[in-house]
């Protein structure tokens, strides 16, 4: 997403980043052909999705026990492809 939908409710926020991180984020947004706000919003969505997945996995492990090393290796292999 390069621009926000004109009817989308948005809220302006101010964030502070280490200078080197801010520069890296600007460069990544430019490389991805996104404005900084859209790039950071996408990063935030991905982080929230990861948290949701973590919660789902915790519930599964509570019901079925911890994942085995073989299961973890298979999951890592699928993520690499």
FENBEL-V300047 format. One record per pair of residues at least 6 apart in sequence whose ideal C-beta (glycine too) atoms are under 8 Angstrom apart, sorted by the first residue. I is the first residue (numbers start at 1). GAP is how many residues later the second one is. If there is no record, write none. Layout:
I;GAP
I;GAP
This chain:
1;33
1;37
1;40
1;41
2;31
2;32
2;33
2;36
3;32
3;35
4;6
4;33
4;34
15;25
17;8
25;11
25;14
25;15
26;10
28;11
29;6
29;7
29;9
29;10
29;11
32;7
34;8
57;10
61;6
67;8
